Amino acid sequence: MKKVILSLVFVAALTVVSCKEKEAEATMEETTEAVEETATEVVEEAAAVVDTAAAAVEEAVEAPAAQ
């Protein structure tokens, strides 16, 4: 009787562990997608700021040269 109960407990424990791994994988995938989207947005915003800064530097360099 003890072996049957212990066997059922073992199977139940494996079931719980396997479900947690699937949830962890799903959470990891969602987190990875969110990070990739955020990183893409940040890179695009940074590119715009760099372009604006580059244009300002070019204007600043050309202004004294024109005088």
N, C-alpha and C positions, 0 to 999 in steps of 0.2 A: 504494500500500500504506500509506503514512504517513497519508494522508487517512482511510482506513478505520479504522485504529487510533485516530487522534485523534478520530474521530467516535464510536467505541465508548467511549473514555475520557470524552468529553463527556457522552454519554448516561448512563454509569454515575455520573458525578459529579452529574448532575441527579437521578438516582434516590436517591442517598444524601442529598442536600440535602432533597428533598421528604419523605423518611421522617423526618428529624430535625424538620422543621417540624410534622408530625403529632404526633410524640411530645411536642414542646414545647407544642402546643396542649392535648393531653390532660393533661399535667402541670399546665398553667396552670389548666385547668378543675377538676382535683382539688384543687389548692391553694386556689382560690377557694371551692369548696364547704366545705373544711375551715375556712377562715377565717370564712366566714359562720356555720357551726355553732358555732364557738368564740365568736364575737362575740355570738351569740344567748344562749349560756349565760352569758357574762359580764354581759350586760345584765340577764338574769333574776336573777342573783345580786346584782347591784348594786341592783336594785329592791327586793329583800328587805331588804338592809342599810339602804337609805334609809328604808324603811317602819319598820324597827325603830328607827332613829335618830330619826325623826319622832315615834314613839310615846314614846320616852324623853324627848324635849324637851317634849312636851305634858304628860307626867306631872310633869316638873321645874317647869314653869310653873304647873301647877294646884296643886302641893303648897304653895308659899308663899302662894298666893292663898287657900287654904282655912284657913290659920292666922290 
